Amino acid sequence: MTPPPVYPRSWYPRAAILLLGLAAYAPALSTGFLYDDHILIESNPEIRSWSLSNVKHDFSTGIFNDSENGIGFYRPLQTLSTRIEYSLWKLNPLPYHLTNLLLHLGNALLLYELILMLGFEALTATLASCLFVTHPIIVEPLLMVSGRGEMLGFFFMLGCLLLILRQTLPCVLLGLASYLLALFSKESAIITPALLASVFYYKNEKLKRYGILIPMVAITAIYLGLRKYVLGTMGPALGTMHPVLFFIIAFPQALISYGTSAPSRPSSS
C-alpha cells in the first residue's frame, strides 16, 4: 500500500504569506462602511435581532431583499455572518473588516495547501500564494464588508476540495457540507464540482473517485431548486453579472477595435 504523501510543514512559507497579506491590506481595517454596506448593515433592520423568523428570513430572501427588481443574489450565509457580527460589535466597522481580512489570509493559506496537494514544490506553492494574497483584484471586497460573499464562498470552495482530496469518510462528508456552505455564500461556487473533476484529472485519479461528483450534483440541484423557490430564478439576472457581460460584449468589441485600428505612420518628408 502506497503511503500518503507528506507535505512540508515549515511555518516559514505560511508566515511569509500572512505577512505579505497584512502588509498589502491591513490599511483596509481603517475603512468605514461603503456602498452596499449602508444597505446591508447600517440600515438593515433584519440583522438587529435574533429570532427564528429572522434567521428564516436570511434563507428565504435575496441578500438585498429586492429580487423583484432584478437583484437576484442569494447569499444567506453572508447575511447570517453579518447578523452575528452586529450582535457583537453593533456598527463598529473595524471587526467587520477584520473578518474579511482574515478570510482573505485564510484563503491564501488554503490555496498554498491545495497547490502542495497537487504535487507542486513548496516554492511554487509559496510564490503562487504570495501573488494571490497581494493581488489588487481583491481590493473591492476587502474595502466593502458587503463583498464578503466572494471570500466566504472561495474559503468553502477551497475547503471542499482539500477535504475531499483527503479521501477519508469524515473528510468527504465535511467536504460536501463545505460545498453547500460555499453555495450559500456566493453563486460562483457552483463551479466547485467542475474544479474537483479537473483536480482528479490532473492527478490521474481512478474513475471511481469521480463518484463523489454525484452527491455534489445532487446538492447543486437542491440549491438551485431552493434558489428558484426563494427568488423565482436559478441564477442572477444577466444585468447583474458585470464580469460575464464584459467578456461577452465589451472585451470582443475592444479586441476587434484594437486589431482593426491601423497605427499612424509619420509622413515622409
N, C-alpha and C positions, 0 to 999 in steps of 0.2 A: 504493500500500500504506500502510495506516494505521500510523504509528509507534507502538511500545509506550508505554504510559503511564509517565510519570516521577513517582515518588513522592518526597515530601520526605525529605531525608537529614539534616536538622538533628539534632544529638545532644541538644538541649535537652529535647524531649518524652521521649526514651528515658531520659535521666538523671533526669528528674522521676519517671518510673515506677519506676525502680530505687531511688531514694532513699526514695520513699514505701513501697515494699515492705519495704525494710530497716528503716525506722522502725517499721513495723507489726509485723514478725515476726522481727526479729533476736533478741528475747528467747527465741525457741524454741530457739536454739542452746545455751542453758544447761540444757535439759531432758535428763533421763536416758532410759533405756528404759522405756516404759509399755505396759501392757496386752498386746496381742498381740506386742509386741517381745520379751517374755520367752520366748515360744514360738518365734517365727520366727528370732530372732537369738541371744539369750543361751543358751538350752538346746537349740539346734538343731544336732545333730552333723553333719548333712548338708552344712552350708556351711563346715565347718572344714578341708576338704582338697580338693585338685584331682585329679580322675581322670576318665577317660571315663565310667565308670559313675556318678559323682556328677553330672556335667553331664547325662547321660541321665536321671538321677533327677529333675532340675529340670523336664524336659519330659515326664515320664511319670507325674507325680503331681500332685495338687492342692497348693495352697500350704501347706495345713495337714496334708497327708499323711493326711487323715482323711475322704475323700469318702464312705465307707460310713456315716458318722454324720450325713450331711446337709450337710456343709460342701463345697459344690461350686465352689470358687474355683480357676480355672486361670489362674495368672499367672506363667509360668516366667521371664519377663524380670525381674520384680521379684525373684524368688529368686536369679537369676543376678547381679543388681546387688549384693545383699547378700553374696553369696559373694565377689565381687571386693573389696568393702569390708572384709570380715572378714580377707581375706588381707593387706590393707594396714594396717588400724587395729585389728584384734582387737576388743575390747569397749569401745573408747573411743567413747561415743555422739556426741561433737561432730561428727566428719566425716560421720556418717550423717545427722544433722540438717542439716548444711551442704548436703549433696547435695539433700535435699528442698527447702530454701530456694532453692537455685539453680534447681531445676526450676520452682518457682513463679514466680520472677522471669523465667525464660526463657519461660514460658507467657504472662506478661503482655506481653512484648515481641513474641512471635509473634502474639498477639491484636491488638496495635497494627498490625502489618504486614498482617494479614488485613483489618482494617477499612479500611485505606488501599486495598488491592486491590479492595475492594468499591465504591470510588469516593467514600467519605466524606472530609470535610475532616480535616486533621491535628488540629484542635482536638477534633473529635468522637472521633477515634481515641484521643487523649490522655486525654480525660475518661473514656471508657469503660474504658480500660486501667488508669487510676488507681483507678477504682472497683473493678475486678476485683482488682487487686493488694493492696488493703487490706480487701476484704470479709471479714467474720468467718466466713463459711461454710467457709473453708479451715483454720480453727484446728485441727480434729482431725487431718487428715492431716499437718499440719506438726508437731504435738506428738508424734505417733506415727510412728516410722520405717516401721512396717508399713502406714501409709496411703499409701505412695509410689506404689502402683499407680494411684491416682487421678490424680496429677500426671504420672506417666510416660505413662499412656495418653493424657491430654489433650495432652501435648507432641507425641507422634507423630501424633495426630489433626490438630492444627493444622499440623504439618509436612507431612502428607499433602495437606491442602487447598492450602497455599501452593505446594508443589512441582508439583502437577498443574495449578494455575492458570497456571504459567509456560509450559506447553504444549510445551516442547522435549522430545525423546525421553528424554534422560538424566534430566531432572527428573521426567517422568511415571513412569519406571521406579523412581526413588528414592521417589516418592510412593507407589507400590504397595508397595514394601518397607516404607515407614514405616507404612502401614496394617496390614500383618502384625505389625509390632512393637507397634503400638497394641493389637491384639487379644491379643497375648501379655502385655500389661501390665494390662489391665482389660477386663472383659466389656462395659462400656458403649460401648467403641469400635466395636461392631458397627453403631452408627448413623451412622458416617462416610459411607458411600455416600449415605444419605439427606441428610446435611448438604451433601455435594458437589452433589447434584442440586438442592437448594434454592438453593445459590450460583449454579449455572448458570441456574436460572430467574430469579433476581433480576437477574443480569447480562444476561439475554436472549440467552444463548449459542445458537448454531446447534445443530440437532438432532444433528448428527454428533458434537458434543462429548460427548453423553451416552453415546457408545460406550465410554468409559473405565469406565463402571459395570459392563460385562460382566466384565472381569477382576477387578474388585473383588468382584462376586458370587461368582465362582469361588474367590477367596481366602477369602471368608466360608464357602463350602461346605466347603473343605478344613479350615479352622479348626474348624468345628462337627463335622466328621467325626472330627478328631483329639481334640477335647474329649470326644466321645461314646466314643471308644475308651479314653481315659485315665480318665475319671470315670464313664462309664456314663450321662451325661446331656448334653444340648446346652446347658443353661442352669442357672444356680444354682437351688437349691431355693427355693421360694416363701417359706419361712420365713426365709431369709437376706436377702431383698430388702425391707428395712425401709422405704425410701422409697416403693416401689411399694405395699406394704401400707398405708402411711399414706394415700396418695391414694385407694386403693380402698376402705378400710374406715374409718379414723379421721376423715379430712377430711370425707367426706359426713355422718358422724354429727355432727361438731362443727357443720357448716354447718346441718344440719336443726335441731339443738338451739338454735343461735343465732337462726335465723329464726323458730322457733315460740315462743320464750320471750317473754312479754309483759313490758315494763318495768314496774316497780312505780310506782304513782302515789300522790302524797301524798293523804291523805284530806282532804276538805273539812270545815272546821270549822262 
